[in-house]
Amino acid sequence: MLVTTLAHAQDFKKNITTAQTSYNSGKLQDAHFALLQMMQDLDITIGKEVLKLFPASMDSLQAVAKEETVSGSSQFTG
């Protein structure tokens, strides 16, 4: 799990750097895309952390860890 967290941290930092560089050079569409990618990576990382908080079973239902999926769906309007 540490490797996954480090990989997401690197993607997060890469996307922030790309967004800043793009913004400073006037490439607003590229900056916007990099920020959206960063938000999606953040959503996925948070989702994985939330799944770890759930119990392995609830009443008679058992968790099926291999079928757990996490996806990011950040949307902005305006």
Phi and psi restraints in degrees (range 20) as a CNS / XPLOR table:
assign (resid 1 and name C) (resid 2 and name N)
       (resid 2 and name CA) (resid 2 and name C) 1.0 -62.0 20.0 2
assign (resid 2 and name N) (resid 2 and name CA)
       (resid 2 and name C) (resid 3 and name N) 1.0 -40.1 20.0 2
assign (resid 2 and name C) (resid 3 and name N)
       (resid 3 and name CA) (resid 3 and name C) 1.0 -62.9 20.0 2
assign (resid 3 and name N) (resid 3 and name CA)
       (resid 3 and name C) (resid 4 and name N) 1.0 -42.5 20.0 2
assign (resid 3 and name C) (resid 4 and name N)
       (resid 4 and name CA) (resid 4 and name C) 1.0 -63.0 20.0 2
assign (resid 4 and name N) (resid 4 and name CA)
       (resid 4 and name C) (resid 5 and name N) 1.0 -43.7 20.0 2
assign (resid 4 and name C) (resid 5 and name N)
       (resid 5 and name CA) (resid 5 and name C) 1.0 -63.7 20.0 2
assign (resid 5 and name N) (resid 5 and name CA)
       (resid 5 and name C) (resid 6 and name N) 1.0 -42.3 20.0 2
assign (resid 5 and name C) (resid 6 and name N)
       (resid 6 and name CA) (resid 6 and name C) 1.0 -64.3 20.0 2
assign (resid 6 and name N) (resid 6 and name CA)
       (resid 6 and name C) (resid 7 and name N) 1.0 -39.6 20.0 2
assign (resid 6 and name C) (resid 7 and name N)
       (resid 7 and name CA) (resid 7 and name C) 1.0 -63.0 20.0 2
assign (resid 7 and name N) (resid 7 and name CA)
       (resid 7 and name C) (resid 8 and name N) 1.0 -42.5 20.0 2
assign (resid 7 and name C) (resid 8 and name N)
       (resid 8 and name CA) (resid 8 and name C) 1.0 -67.3 20.0 2
assign (resid 8 and name N) (resid 8 and name CA)
       (resid 8 and name C) (resid 9 and name N) 1.0 -36.2 20.0 2
assign (resid 8 and name C) (resid 9 and name N)
       (resid 9 and name CA) (resid 9 and name C) 1.0 -63.9 20.0 2
assign (resid 9 and name N) (resid 9 and name CA)
       (resid 9 and name C) (resid 10 and name N) 1.0 -40.0 20.0 2
assign (resid 9 and name C) (resid 10 and name N)
       (resid 10 and name CA) (resid 10 and name C) 1.0 -66.2 20.0 2
assign (resid 10 and name N) (resid 10 and name CA)
       (resid 10 and name C) (resid 11 and name N) 1.0 -42.4 20.0 2
assign (resid 10 and name C) (resid 11 and name N)
       (resid 11 and name CA) (resid 11 and name C) 1.0 -62.3 20.0 2
assign (resid 11 and name N) (resid 11 and name CA)
       (resid 11 and name C) (resid 12 and name N) 1.0 -41.4 20.0 2
assign (resid 11 and name C) (resid 12 and name N)
       (resid 12 and name CA) (resid 12 and name C) 1.0 -60.1 20.0 2
assign (resid 12 and name N) (resid 12 and name CA)
       (resid 12 and name C) (resid 13 and name N) 1.0 -49.6 20.0 2
assign (resid 12 and name C) (resid 13 and name N)
       (resid 13 and name CA) (resid 13 and name C) 1.0 -64.2 20.0 2
assign (resid 13 and name N) (resid 13 and name CA)
       (resid 13 and name C) (resid 14 and name N) 1.0 -39.1 20.0 2
assign (resid 13 and name C) (resid 14 and name N)
       (resid 14 and name CA) (resid 14 and name C) 1.0 -63.5 20.0 2
assign (resid 14 and name N) (resid 14 and name CA)
       (resid 14 and name C) (resid 15 and name N) 1.0 -43.5 20.0 2
assign (resid 14 and name C) (resid 15 and name N)
       (resid 15 and name CA) (resid 15 and name C) 1.0 -68.4 20.0 2
assign (resid 15 and name N) (resid 15 and name CA)
       (resid 15 and name C) (resid 16 and name N) 1.0 -36.5 20.0 2
assign (resid 15 and name C) (resid 16 and name N)
       (resid 16 and name CA) (resid 16 and name C) 1.0 -64.2 20.0 2
assign (resid 16 and name N) (resid 16 and name CA)
       (resid 16 and name C) (resid 17 and name N) 1.0 -45.6 20.0 2
assign (resid 16 and name C) (resid 17 and name N)
       (resid 17 and name CA) (resid 17 and name C) 1.0 -61.9 20.0 2
assign (resid 17 and name N) (resid 17 and name CA)
       (resid 17 and name C) (resid 18 and name N) 1.0 -44.1 20.0 2
assign (resid 17 and name C) (resid 18 and name N)
       (resid 18 and name CA) (resid 18 and name C) 1.0 -61.4 20.0 2
assign (resid 18 and name N) (resid 18 and name CA)
       (resid 18 and name C) (resid 19 and name N) 1.0 -43.2 20.0 2
assign (resid 18 and name C) (resid 19 and name N)
       (resid 19 and name CA) (resid 19 and name C) 1.0 -62.3 20.0 2
assign (resid 19 and name N) (resid 19 and name CA)
       (resid 19 and name C) (resid 20 and name N) 1.0 -44.8 20.0 2
assign (resid 19 and name C) (resid 20 and name N)
       (resid 20 and name CA) (resid 20 and name C) 1.0 -64.5 20.0 2
assign (resid 20 and name N) (resid 20 and name CA)
       (resid 20 and name C) (resid 21 and name N) 1.0 -45.2 20.0 2
assign (resid 20 and name C) (resid 21 and name N)
       (resid 21 and name CA) (resid 21 and name C) 1.0 -63.1 20.0 2
assign (resid 21 and name N) (resid 21 and name CA)
       (resid 21 and name C) (resid 22 and name N) 1.0 -44.9 20.0 2
assign (resid 21 and name C) (resid 22 and name N)
       (resid 22 and name CA) (resid 22 and name C) 1.0 -63.9 20.0 2
assign (resid 22 and name N) (resid 22 and name CA)
       (resid 22 and name C) (resid 23 and name N) 1.0 -42.9 20.0 2
assign (resid 22 and name C) (resid 23 and name N)
       (resid 23 and name CA) (resid 23 and name C) 1.0 -63.0 20.0 2
assign (resid 23 and name N) (resid 23 and name CA)
       (resid 23 and name C) (resid 24 and name N) 1.0 -46.1 20.0 2
assign (resid 23 and name C) (resid 24 and name N)
       (resid 24 and name CA) (resid 24 and name C) 1.0 -64.5 20.0 2
assign (resid 24 and name N) (resid 24 and name CA)
       (resid 24 and name C) (resid 25 and name N) 1.0 -26.7 20.0 2
assign (resid 24 and name C) (resid 25 and name N)
       (resid 25 and name CA) (resid 25 and name C) 1.0 -95.8 20.0 2
assign (resid 25 and name N) (resid 25 and name CA)
       (resid 25 and name C) (resid 26 and name N) 1.0 8.0 20.0 2
assign (resid 25 and name C) (resid 26 and name N)
       (resid 26 and name CA) (resid 26 and name C) 1.0 82.3 20.0 2
assign (resid 26 and name N) (resid 26 and name CA)
       (resid 26 and name C) (resid 27 and name N) 1.0 9.4 20.0 2
assign (resid 26 and name C) (resid 27 and name N)
       (resid 27 and name CA) (resid 27 and name C) 1.0 -92.1 20.0 2
assign (resid 27 and name N) (resid 27 and name CA)
       (resid 27 and name C) (resid 28 and name N) 1.0 76.6 20.0 2
assign (resid 27 and name C) (resid 28 and name N)
       (resid 28 and name CA) (resid 28 and name C) 1.0 -67.3 20.0 2
assign (resid 28 and name N) (resid 28 and name CA)
       (resid 28 and name C) (resid 29 and name N) 1.0 -33.5 20.0 2
assign (resid 28 and name C) (resid 29 and name N)
       (resid 29 and name CA) (resid 29 and name C) 1.0 -66.3 20.0 2
assign (resid 29 and name N) (resid 29 and name CA)
       (resid 29 and name C) (resid 30 and name N) 1.0 -40.3 20.0 2
assign (resid 29 and name C) (resid 30 and name N)
       (resid 30 and name CA) (resid 30 and name C) 1.0 -66.4 20.0 2
assign (resid 30 and name N) (resid 30 and name CA)
       (resid 30 and name C) (resid 31 and name N) 1.0 -39.2 20.0 2
assign (resid 30 and name C) (resid 31 and name N)
       (resid 31 and name CA) (resid 31 and name C) 1.0 -63.2 20.0 2
assign (resid 31 and name N) (resid 31 and name CA)
       (resid 31 and name C) (resid 32 and name N) 1.0 -42.9 20.0 2
assign (resid 31 and name C) (resid 32 and name N)
       (resid 32 and name CA) (resid 32 and name C) 1.0 -61.1 20.0 2
assign (resid 32 and name N) (resid 32 and name CA)
       (resid 32 and name C) (resid 33 and name N) 1.0 -45.9 20.0 2
assign (resid 32 and name C) (resid 33 and name N)
       (resid 33 and name CA) (resid 33 and name C) 1.0 -62.4 20.0 2
assign (resid 33 and name N) (resid 33 and name CA)
       (resid 33 and name C) (resid 34 and name N) 1.0 -43.2 20.0 2
assign (resid 33 and name C) (resid 34 and name N)
       (resid 34 and name CA) (resid 34 and name C) 1.0 -62.6 20.0 2
assign (resid 34 and name N) (resid 34 and name CA)
       (resid 34 and name C) (resid 35 and name N) 1.0 -39.2 20.0 2
assign (resid 34 and name C) (resid 35 and name N)
       (resid 35 and name CA) (resid 35 and name C) 1.0 -67.0 20.0 2
assign (resid 35 and name N) (resid 35 and name CA)
       (resid 35 and name C) (resid 36 and name N) 1.0 -38.7 20.0 2
assign (resid 35 and name C) (resid 36 and name N)
       (resid 36 and name CA) (resid 36 and name C) 1.0 -63.7 20.0 2
assign (resid 36 and name N) (resid 36 and name CA)
       (resid 36 and name C) (resid 37 and name N) 1.0 -41.1 20.0 2
assign (resid 36 and name C) (resid 37 and name N)
       (resid 37 and name CA) (resid 37 and name C) 1.0 -62.3 20.0 2
assign (resid 37 and name N) (resid 37 and name CA)
       (resid 37 and name C) (resid 38 and name N) 1.0 -41.8 20.0 2
assign (resid 37 and name C) (resid 38 and name N)
       (resid 38 and name CA) (resid 38 and name C) 1.0 -62.0 20.0 2
assign (resid 38 and name N) (resid 38 and name CA)
       (resid 38 and name C) (resid 39 and name N) 1.0 -43.5 20.0 2
assign (resid 38 and name C) (resid 39 and name N)
       (resid 39 and name CA) (resid 39 and name C) 1.0 -65.1 20.0 2
assign (resid 39 and name N) (resid 39 and name CA)
       (resid 39 and name C) (resid 40 and name N) 1.0 -38.2 20.0 2
assign (resid 39 and name C) (resid 40 and name N)
       (resid 40 and name CA) (resid 40 and name C) 1.0 -66.7 20.0 2
assign (resid 40 and name N) (resid 40 and name CA)
       (resid 40 and name C) (resid 41 and name N) 1.0 -42.6 20.0 2
assign (resid 40 and name C) (resid 41 and name N)
       (resid 41 and name CA) (resid 41 and name C) 1.0 -60.7 20.0 2
assign (resid 41 and name N) (resid 41 and name CA)
       (resid 41 and name C) (resid 42 and name N) 1.0 -40.4 20.0 2
assign (resid 41 and name C) (resid 42 and name N)
       (resid 42 and name CA) (resid 42 and name C) 1.0 -65.5 20.0 2
assign (resid 42 and name N) (resid 42 and name CA)
       (resid 42 and name C) (resid 43 and name N) 1.0 -42.2 20.0 2
assign (resid 42 and name C) (resid 43 and name N)
       (resid 43 and name CA) (resid 43 and name C) 1.0 -58.3 20.0 2
assign (resid 43 and name N) (resid 43 and name CA)
       (resid 43 and name C) (resid 44 and name N) 1.0 -44.5 20.0 2
assign (resid 43 and name C) (resid 44 and name N)
       (resid 44 and name CA) (resid 44 and name C) 1.0 -66.0 20.0 2
assign (resid 44 and name N) (resid 44 and name CA)
       (resid 44 and name C) (resid 45 and name N) 1.0 -43.6 20.0 2
assign (resid 44 and name C) (resid 45 and name N)
       (resid 45 and name CA) (resid 45 and name C) 1.0 -62.1 20.0 2
assign (resid 45 and name N) (resid 45 and name CA)
       (resid 45 and name C) (resid 46 and name N) 1.0 -44.8 20.0 2
assign (resid 45 and name C) (resid 46 and name N)
       (resid 46 and name CA) (resid 46 and name C) 1.0 -63.8 20.0 2
assign (resid 46 and name N) (resid 46 and name CA)
       (resid 46 and name C) (resid 47 and name N) 1.0 -41.6 20.0 2
assign (resid 46 and name C) (resid 47 and name N)
       (resid 47 and name CA) (resid 47 and name C) 1.0 -58.9 20.0 2
assign (resid 47 and name N) (resid 47 and name CA)
       (resid 47 and name C) (resid 48 and name N) 1.0 -41.9 20.0 2
assign (resid 47 and name C) (resid 48 and name N)
       (resid 48 and name CA) (resid 48 and name C) 1.0 -66.0 20.0 2
assign (resid 48 and name N) (resid 48 and name CA)
       (resid 48 and name C) (resid 49 and name N) 1.0 -38.2 20.0 2
assign (resid 48 and name C) (resid 49 and name N)
       (resid 49 and name CA) (resid 49 and name C) 1.0 -67.0 20.0 2
assign (resid 49 and name N) (resid 49 and name CA)
       (resid 49 and name C) (resid 50 and name N) 1.0 -39.1 20.0 2
assign (resid 49 and name C) (resid 50 and name N)
       (resid 50 and name CA) (resid 50 and name C) 1.0 -64.0 20.0 2
assign (resid 50 and name N) (resid 50 and name CA)
       (resid 50 and name C) (resid 51 and name N) 1.0 -42.3 20.0 2
assign (resid 50 and name C) (resid 51 and name N)
       (resid 51 and name CA) (resid 51 and name C) 1.0 -59.6 20.0 2
assign (resid 51 and name N) (resid 51 and name CA)
       (resid 51 and name C) (resid 52 and name N) 1.0 -33.6 20.0 2
assign (resid 51 and name C) (resid 52 and name N)
       (resid 52 and name CA) (resid 52 and name C) 1.0 -67.8 20.0 2
assign (resid 52 and name N) (resid 52 and name CA)
       (resid 52 and name C) (resid 53 and name N) 1.0 -22.2 20.0 2
assign (resid 52 and name C) (resid 53 and name N)
       (resid 53 and name CA) (resid 53 and name C) 1.0 -79.6 20.0 2
assign (resid 53 and name N) (resid 53 and name CA)
       (resid 53 and name C) (resid 54 and name N) 1.0 -21.1 20.0 2
assign (resid 53 and name C) (resid 54 and name N)
       (resid 54 and name CA) (resid 54 and name C) 1.0 -70.7 20.0 2
assign (resid 54 and name N) (resid 54 and name CA)
       (resid 54 and name C) (resid 55 and name N) 1.0 146.7 20.0 2
assign (resid 54 and name C) (resid 55 and name N)
       (resid 55 and name CA) (resid 55 and name C) 1.0 -70.3 20.0 2
assign (resid 55 and name N) (resid 55 and name CA)
       (resid 55 and name C) (resid 56 and name N) 1.0 158.9 20.0 2
assign (resid 55 and name C) (resid 56 and name N)
       (resid 56 and name CA) (resid 56 and name C) 1.0 -69.9 20.0 2
assign (resid 56 and name N) (resid 56 and name CA)
       (resid 56 and name C) (resid 57 and name N) 1.0 -21.9 20.0 2
assign (resid 56 and name C) (resid 57 and name N)
       (resid 57 and name CA) (resid 57 and name C) 1.0 -149.8 20.0 2
assign (resid 57 and name N) (resid 57 and name CA)
       (resid 57 and name C) (resid 58 and name N) 1.0 153.1 20.0 2
assign (resid 57 and name C) (resid 58 and name N)
       (resid 58 and name CA) (resid 58 and name C) 1.0 -131.9 20.0 2
assign (resid 58 and name N) (resid 58 and name CA)
       (resid 58 and name C) (resid 59 and name N) 1.0 114.1 20.0 2
assign (resid 58 and name C) (resid 59 and name N)
       (resid 59 and name CA) (resid 59 and name C) 1.0 56.5 20.0 2
assign (resid 59 and name N) (resid 59 and name CA)
       (resid 59 and name C) (resid 60 and name N) 1.0 -115.6 20.0 2
assign (resid 59 and name C) (resid 60 and name N)
       (resid 60 and name CA) (resid 60 and name C) 1.0 -100.6 20.0 2
assign (resid 60 and name N) (resid 60 and name CA)
       (resid 60 and name C) (resid 61 and name N) 1.0 2.2 20.0 2
assign (resid 60 and name C) (resid 61 and name N)
       (resid 61 and name CA) (resid 61 and name C) 1.0 -93.4 20.0 2
assign (resid 61 and name N) (resid 61 and name CA)
       (resid 61 and name C) (resid 62 and name N) 1.0 130.4 20.0 2
assign (resid 61 and name C) (resid 62 and name N)
       (resid 62 and name CA) (resid 62 and name C) 1.0 -101.7 20.0 2
assign (resid 62 and name N) (resid 62 and name CA)
       (resid 62 and name C) (resid 63 and name N) 1.0 143.8 20.0 2
assign (resid 62 and name C) (resid 63 and name N)
       (resid 63 and name CA) (resid 63 and name C) 1.0 -72.6 20.0 2
assign (resid 63 and name N) (resid 63 and name CA)
       (resid 63 and name C) (resid 64 and name N) 1.0 144.8 20.0 2
assign (resid 63 and name C) (resid 64 and name N)
       (resid 64 and name CA) (resid 64 and name C) 1.0 -115.5 20.0 2
assign (resid 64 and name N) (resid 64 and name CA)
       (resid 64 and name C) (resid 65 and name N) 1.0 88.4 20.0 2
assign (resid 64 and name C) (resid 65 and name N)
       (resid 65 and name CA) (resid 65 and name C) 1.0 -60.0 20.0 2
assign (resid 65 and name N) (resid 65 and name CA)
       (resid 65 and name C) (resid 66 and name N) 1.0 -34.9 20.0 2
assign (resid 65 and name C) (resid 66 and name N)
       (resid 66 and name CA) (resid 66 and name C) 1.0 -70.0 20.0 2
assign (resid 66 and name N) (resid 66 and name CA)
       (resid 66 and name C) (resid 67 and name N) 1.0 -14.9 20.0 2
assign (resid 66 and name C) (resid 67 and name N)
       (resid 67 and name CA) (resid 67 and name C) 1.0 -100.4 20.0 2
assign (resid 67 and name N) (resid 67 and name CA)
       (resid 67 and name C) (resid 68 and name N) 1.0 3.2 20.0 2
assign (resid 67 and name C) (resid 68 and name N)
       (resid 68 and name CA) (resid 68 and name C) 1.0 -75.4 20.0 2
assign (resid 68 and name N) (resid 68 and name CA)
       (resid 68 and name C) (resid 69 and name N) 1.0 134.0 20.0 2
assign (resid 68 and name C) (resid 69 and name N)
       (resid 69 and name CA) (resid 69 and name C) 1.0 -131.2 20.0 2
assign (resid 69 and name N) (resid 69 and name CA)
       (resid 69 and name C) (resid 70 and name N) 1.0 150.5 20.0 2
assign (resid 69 and name C) (resid 70 and name N)
       (resid 70 and name CA) (resid 70 and name C) 1.0 -131.1 20.0 2
assign (resid 70 and name N) (resid 70 and name CA)
       (resid 70 and name C) (resid 71 and name N) 1.0 135.8 20.0 2
assign (resid 70 and name C) (resid 71 and name N)
       (resid 71 and name CA) (resid 71 and name C) 1.0 -139.7 20.0 2
assign (resid 71 and name N) (resid 71 and name CA)
       (resid 71 and name C) (resid 72 and name N) 1.0 153.8 20.0 2
assign (resid 71 and name C) (resid 72 and name N)
       (resid 72 and name CA) (resid 72 and name C) 1.0 -99.6 20.0 2
assign (resid 72 and name N) (resid 72 and name CA)
       (resid 72 and name C) (resid 73 and name N) 1.0 141.5 20.0 2
assign (resid 72 and name C) (resid 73 and name N)
       (resid 73 and name CA) (resid 73 and name C) 1.0 -143.5 20.0 2
assign (resid 73 and name N) (resid 73 and name CA)
       (resid 73 and name C) (resid 74 and name N) 1.0 45.1 20.0 2
assign (resid 73 and name C) (resid 74 and name N)
       (resid 74 and name CA) (resid 74 and name C) 1.0 -66.5 20.0 2
assign (resid 74 and name N) (resid 74 and name CA)
       (resid 74 and name C) (resid 75 and name N) 1.0 131.7 20.0 2
assign (resid 74 and name C) (resid 75 and name N)
       (resid 75 and name CA) (resid 75 and name C) 1.0 -132.8 20.0 2
assign (resid 75 and name N) (resid 75 and name CA)
       (resid 75 and name C) (resid 76 and name N) 1.0 140.9 20.0 2
assign (resid 75 and name C) (resid 76 and name N)
       (resid 76 and name CA) (resid 76 and name C) 1.0 -127.3 20.0 2
assign (resid 76 and name N) (resid 76 and name CA)
       (resid 76 and name C) (resid 77 and name N) 1.0 142.2 20.0 2
assign (resid 76 and name C) (resid 77 and name N)
       (resid 77 and name CA) (resid 77 and name C) 1.0 -122.9 20.0 2
assign (resid 77 and name N) (resid 77 and name CA)
       (resid 77 and name C) (resid 78 and name N) 1.0 138.1 20.0 2
